[in-house]
Structures are given as structure tokens and as C-alpha cells.
Amino acid sequence: MKLTLDLLSARRMTAEGYLVVPARIARIGTQEYMAEEIGLDGDPERIIQVYRPESEVFDPEAMASFDGLPITDDHPGVSVNADNWAQYAVGFTRNPRRDGDYLVVDLYITRRSAIDKIKAGKVELSAGYGAEYIDEPGTTADGQPYDAMQARIRGNHVAIVDAGRCGPACRVSDSKSTTRTGEPPMAKRRINVGDGITLELEENEASVVESIANKLQAANSQVGQLESDLETATAPTDVEGTQMTPQQMAAEITRLKAELAKATASADEVPEARDAAIAVATKVIGDAKRLVPAIVTDGKPLAAIRREVVVTAYEKQKAMLDALLGGKAPADADQPTIDTAFNVLAASAPAAAASHTNDGADDAVARALASQRHNTADADDPRAAYANRLTTAYKGK
């Protein structure tokens, strides 16, 4: 079987200049061999379908036999051993492991000449190993017929080759050997690339296509997860009975921060606005006390004070207020309409209502401003604090 160095994986160079690259060196399933390659009697050139069961390829002893094997530049023609290791080895294998249907190792190429050849395009692999053959036909679990089965696989070396070929002294090699009549057809394998599509490709092409298909499947799965995460992240959330998307919540937070910054700005930075606000507050509270002497203004926004005065005065001033409110009840009218109605009430109130209780009204306004604690638009407003100082100064406090 010819396999190719994993060109889709990142090669890396060590500090010593060695090349490290992962590679598939064996797989399960059926493969074509010539009878002479596996020592069978009869026509040496006949094609034999050999089955490598999962239990043999991934047998712990079989996998361990591929750890620390010498890597050779082409098959050496003899088994590699302690006597000739230095002559043939251009590197070594590490970390044999399973990857789907494949046995994978990390190749450490330590000889400069071999590294240069790989970089130049010599990237096919042929694993040299020994195995026992059970010369009995059968059928695999997925319905593939075979003539013989491998057992007790034991690695000897892994060769870097141009066109996978095992030397005569190597008992078994995962490559196609030449014959007297020329190169036999390369082994083909049927693979499923998803969506019910099956392809029959030569082994080295099948390996590359299968690797791409697996990575595409993993990428699609990752995209699906990301789409699910995005849908969850952008789903509306219930915020006090209102469904808001994350974008809407971000916009609302920005708006509220701007309002807070404006509300907490130092009064000394805008003295004209401060003085105007104090004048407005003084007038509204004074008018409210004059129109509804029993009204409590402490802790109420000016808008709420105006509306309360209009509501209280509605029964006595119904005709006028109906005209001002457009026929709406005070509780239903919008705030600008309420403010207009309040100002009309204040302007039309009899002067006597203000004169005979003038001192008391002024004192009521002073007390109201001194104790004002607005908890909405006026909350923690430095203008209110300033009004408090102004209206309590005459008391010596």
C-alpha cells in the first residue's frame, strides 16, 4: 500500500534541523498483493486480495512494533537490524496511534539528504514488516471478499519511496511490486465522502481525498456549533416584561449612561441652567402650594406635582380643564398638556388667594425646597442641593 506523507498537516523543524511530520503507514481493510509478495504457491503474478482486520492492525503488540523503527531512503533490500542500522537509517518513528482506519506515526527525519528529497517531492511511504498469512477466503463485515488474511503484524522499517516497491529480502511491504510484464494496476479503494457519494480511487488518491473529506466534515460540524451559539447569543431576553435583543440592550444601556452623565453633571459647570432650574422649581412649588395648600411636594418630581394639582382642581375647573386637556381625563393626558393646564390654573388663580396668605405661602415654598428629595428625574440633582442651601440660608442653617 502506498501512502503519502500528510501534506495537509504542518511539518515542523526542530532546533537541531530535523524534520518532523505525521504520516499514515497502514490501514485496515482489503488490499491487493501479488502471490510472490506474500510467499503463496501457484502463479507468482496472480493478484491476491488480502484482508487486514482491525483486531490485527490495532493489536497493541502490532502497534508497539512500529515505535522507534528506522526510516530508510527507499527499501534497503534487507531487514534493518543493529548491524546495518547506521548504514540505512535516515530517521526514526515515534508515537504510533490510531486515526480512524489508519495507523499513524510521527516521522523524525534526521539526515539532511533525506530532508531535501522530501522537500523536493519524494513523499510516498512504504512500510516494511513481517506478518503471518491465513490462506483462507472470506468476506469482510462490509461485504468485501478476500483470499487471505494477515495476522501477527510486526514492523521492521518505514521507507520513503518514489513509487512504493519492496526489496526482495523484505518479506512484506505495503507497496506494489513490478512484474515481468510491467507495472500492475495500482490498488483501488472505495471511500465515502459524505452525502451518499462514494468514490473508487487509487490508494494514495483515496488517502488524500479521505483526509480532506474528514477535515471538511469537522469544519462543517464546527460551523454548525458556531451558528447555534450565535443564535443563542442573539436571541431576545425578557427585561422587565419587554423582549430585547443584545443590540437593543446595549443601545438602552448607552442611552441611560448618557442620561445619568447629564443628570450628575456639576451644577457649577452650567450656572445659567442651575439658576433657571431653581427658579422653575421655586415657581412650580409656590404655585402648587397656592392652588392646593394641602399638597405634599416632598420627594416628588415637578411633573408629578403639576399633574396632582390638575387632578385635584379638575372637579372645580372642569369646563376650562376639559378644553385644555382636549376632553381627556387628567390621568390620561400627556405631560406637555398637563404642564400647560397647570400654568393656566396658576395664571388664572385669584390674586387674593395669594395675597392673604402670602407670608405663609412663601414660607411653605421655602420649606418645600429645603426638604425636596426627587427620586426620579430630580434624584441626587446638585441643583436641588443648591436650592436647599438657598432656601435655608435665611434660617441660619
ZAZA-120380 format. One record per residue (C-alpha): residue in one letter; x, y, z. Coordinates in steps of 0.1 Angstrom, whole numbers, padded with zeros to 4 digits, always signed. Layout:
N
AXYZ ...
This chain:
397
M+0000+0000+0000 K+0014+0034-0010 L+0007+0062+0014 T+0017+0098+0013 L+0032+0120+0040 D+0004+0141+0054 L+0008+0172+0032 L-0023+0187+0049 S-0006+0187+0083 A+0020+0213+0094 R+0055+0200+0091 R+0079+0214+0117 M+0116+0217+0120 T+0133+0211+0154 A+0161+0233+0168 E+0186+0206+0155 G+0172+0209+0120 Y+0153+0176+0120 L+0121+0174+0100 V+0090+0161+0120 V+0059+0151+0101 P+0029+0129+0109 A+0022+0100+0085 R-0002+0072+0079 I+0017+0040+0074 A-0010+0013+0075 R-0048+0008+0074 I-0074-0018+0079 G-0094-0034+0051 T-0086-0054+0019 Q-0055-0047-0003 E-0041-0062-0034 Y-0009-0082-0033 M+0009-0104-0058 A+0012-0140-0047 E+0050-0139-0048 E+0050-0109-0024 I+0034-0130+0004 G+0050-0163-0004 L+0020-0182-0018 D+0023-0211-0041 G+0010-0211-0077 D+0012-0183-0103 P+0035-0158-0086 E+0019-0129-0105 R-0017-0136-0096 I-0035-0109-0076 I-0044-0118-0041 Q-0070-0099-0020 V-0055-0098+0015 Y-0077-0087+0045 R-0062-0068+0074 P-0087-0069+0102 E-0090-0042+0127 S-0081-0066+0155 E-0047-0073+0139 V-0037-0038+0127 F-0045-0022+0160 D-0034-0051+0182 P-0013-0034+0210 E+0018-0055+0202 A+0015-0048+0165 M+0012-0011+0171 A+0041-0011+0196 S+0063-0027+0170 F+0061+0004+0148 D+0075+0027+0176 G+0112+0036+0172 L+0115+0019+0137 P+0143+0032+0114 I+0132+0053+0085 T+0150+0045+0052 D+0155+0063+0020 D+0140+0036-0003 H+0138+0000+0008 P+0172-0012+0017 G+0168-0047+0003 V+0174-0064+0036 S+0158-0062+0070 V+0172-0034+0091 N+0189-0045+0123 A+0215-0034+0148 D+0243-0043+0123 N+0232-0022+0095 W+0210+0005+0112 A+0236+0033+0108 Q+0240+0025+0071 Y+0203+0027+0062 A+0185+0048+0088 V+0177+0084+0079 G+0155+0089+0109 F+0130+0071+0132 T+0093+0067+0140 R+0076+0077+0172 N+0042+0076+0189 P+0022+0050+0169 R-0015+0056+0173 R-0049+0050+0157 D-0066+0076+0135 G-0098+0062+0122 D-0090+0033+0099 Y-0053+0042+0099 L-0021+0035+0119 V-0003+0068+0122 V+0032+0076+0134 D+0054+0107+0137 L+0084+0106+0113 Y+0116+0122+0126 I+0138+0127+0095 T+0173+0133+0108 R+0195+0131+0077 R+0199+0162+0056 S+0199+0144+0023 A+0165+0127+0031 I+0150+0160+0043 D+0160+0177+0010 K+0144+0148-0010 I+0111+0151+0009 K+0110+0188+0003 A+0117+0182-0034 G+0086+0159-0036 K+0097+0124-0026 V+0068+0118-0002 E+0053+0083-0007 L+0058+0058+0021 S+0061+0020+0022 A+0060+0002+0055 G+0083-0029+0057 Y+0071-0055+0081 G+0066-0092+0087 A+0032-0110+0091 E+0016-0144+0091 Y-0010-0152+0064 I-0041-0173+0069 D-0047-0187+0034 E-0085-0189+0037 P-0110-0169+0017 G-0138-0150+0034 T-0159-0118+0033 T-0154-0087+0054 A-0182-0072+0076 D-0189-0046+0048 G-0192-0074+0021 Q-0157-0072+0006 P-0144-0107-0005 Y-0108-0117+0003 D-0085-0146-0004 A-0062-0145+0027 M-0059-0126+0060 Q-0029-0111+0078 A-0021-0118+0114 R+0007-0110+0139 I+0019-0079+0120 R+0054-0067+0132 G+0071-0036+0118 N+0108-0035+0106 H+0112-0001+0089 V+0093+0026+0070 A+0107+0036+0036 I+0104+0069+0018 V+0100+0060-0018 D+0092+0075-0052 A+0068+0047-0063 G+0065+0022-0034 R+0084-0010-0040 C+0097-0036-0016 G+0131-0051-0020 P+0135-0089-0024 A+0147-0095+0011 C+0117-0077+0027 R+0090-0103+0034 V+0061-0079+0032 S+0059-0043+0021 D+0029-0021+0017 S+0037-0012-0019 K+0031-0026-0054 S+0059-0046-0069 T+0068-0047-0105 T+0063-0078-0127 R+0079-0091-0159 T+0051-0076-0179 G+0053-0041-0164 E+0036-0023-0136 P+0003-0039-0124 P-0027-0017-0118 M-0025+0002-0085 A-0047-0009-0057 K-0080+0009-0056 R-0103+0016-0027 R-0139+0027-0024 I-0144+0056+0000 N-0175+0075+0012 V-0170+0113+0010 G-0204+0121+0026 D-0239+0129+0013 G-0242+0094+0000 I-0213+0099-0025 T-0189+0070-0029 L-0157+0072-0050 E-0133+0045-0061 L-0098+0059-0062 E-0062+0047-0062 E-0049+0042-0027 N-0027+0073-0025 E-0055+0095-0040 A-0081+0079-0017 S-0059+0088+0013 V-0057+0125+0004 V-0094+0128-0005 E-0104+0110+0026 S-0083+0133+0047 I-0098+0163+0031 A-0134+0149+0035 N-0127+0143+0072 K-0114+0178+0078 L-0144+0192+0058 Q-0168+0172+0080 A-0151+0185+0111 A-0152+0221+0098 N-0189+0218+0090 S-0196+0205+0125 Q-0177+0234+0139 V-0196+0259+0117 G-0229+0243+0129 Q-0219+0248+0165 L-0209+0284+0159 E-0243+0291+0142 S-0261+0276+0172 D-0240+0297+0196 L-0247+0328+0175 E-0285+0321+0175 T-0284+0317+0213 A-0263+0348+0218 T-0286+0370+0197 A-0319+0356+0210 P-0342+0382+0227 T-0341+0383+0265 D-0370+0393+0288 V-0362+0426+0305 E-0389+0435+0329 G-0416+0423+0306 T-0400+0436+0274 Q-0382+0413+0249 M-0349+0429+0240 T-0321+0417+0218 P-0285+0421+0230 Q-0281+0450+0205 Q-0312+0467+0219 M-0300+0462+0255 A-0266+0477+0245 A-0283+0507+0230 E-0305+0512+0260 I-0275+0510+0284 T-0257+0536+0263 R-0288+0559+0264 L-0292+0555+0302 K-0255+0562+0307 A-0258+0594+0287 E-0288+0605+0308 L-0270+0596+0340 A-0240+0616+0330 K-0262+0646+0321 A-0281+0643+0354 T-0249+0641+0375 A-0230+0669+0358 S-0217+0695+0382 A-0241+0724+0386 D-0211+0748+0387 E-0203+0740+0351 V-0237+0753+0339 P-0247+0782+0363 E-0273+0796+0339 A-0291+0762+0338 R-0288+0759+0375 D-0303+0792+0382 A-0331+0787+0357 A-0339+0753+0373 I-0341+0768+0407 A-0364+0795+0395 V-0387+0769+0378 A-0387+0747+0409 T-0395+0776+0432 K-0424+0788+0410 V-0439+0754+0404 I-0439+0746+0442 G-0451+0780+0451 D-0480+0778+0425 A-0488+0743+0437 K-0490+0754+0474 R-0511+0784+0464 L-0536+0763+0443 V-0537+0733+0466 P-0524+0743+0501 A-0526+0708+0514 I-0504+0693+0487 V-0472+0674+0498 T-0443+0682+0474 D-0415+0664+0492 G-0398+0637+0472 K-0419+0644+0440 P-0407+0654+0406 L-0420+0687+0393 A-0440+0669+0366 A-0458+0648+0392 I-0466+0679+0413 R-0482+0696+0382 R-0503+0666+0374 E-0515+0663+0410 V-0526+0699+0411 V-0545+0695+0378 V-0562+0663+0391 T-0572+0680+0423 A-0586+0711+0406 Y-0604+0691+0379 E-0638+0690+0395 K-0639+0727+0403 Q-0624+0738+0370 K-0639+0711+0348 A-0651+0732+0319 M-0618+0750+0315 L-0597+0719+0320 D-0618+0698+0295 A-0610+0725+0269 L-0573+0725+0278 L-0570+0687+0280 G-0589+0680+0248 G-0616+0660+0266 K-0591+0636+0282 A-0590+0628+0319 P-0560+0643+0338 A-0547+0609+0344 D-0547+0601+0306 A-0534+0634+0292 D-0497+0636+0281 Q-0473+0656+0302 P-0469+0687+0280 T-0508+0691+0281 I-0508+0687+0319 D-0480+0713+0321 T-0500+0738+0300 A-0531+0732+0321 F-0511+0738+0353 N-0497+0771+0340 V-0532+0783+0331 L-0545+0774+0365 A-0517+0792+0382 A-0522+0823+0360 S-0560+0824+0365 A-0560+0819+0402 P-0574+0849+0421 A-0548+0873+0433 A-0564+0873+0467 A-0557+0837+0470 A-0520+0846+0470 S-0522+0879+0490 H-0540+0870+0522 T-0517+0840+0528 N-0486+0854+0512 D-0463+0850+0541 G-0475+0815+0548 A-0471+0806+0511 D-0436+0819+0509 D-0427+0800+0540 A-0443+0769+0526 V-0422+0772+0494 A-0391+0777+0514 R-0398+0746+0535 A-0407+0725+0504 L-0375+0735+0486 A-0355+0728+0517 S-0368+0693+0521 Q-0372+0684+0484 R-0359+0649+0476 H-0366+0640+0440 N-0363+0603+0433 T-0366+0601+0395 A-0355+0629+0371 D-0345+0651+0401 A-0328+0623+0420 D-0294+0634+0436 D-0296+0665+0414 P-0269+0690+0426 R-0294+0718+0416 A-0318+0705+0443 A-0289+0707+0468 Y-0282+0742+0457 A-0318+0752+0461 N-0318+0736+0496 R-0289+0759+0506 L-0306+0789+0492 T-0339+0783+0509 T-0325+0775+0543 A-0299+0803+0544 Y-0323+0828+0559 K-0328+0804+0589 G-0291+0805+0597 K-0287+0767+0589 
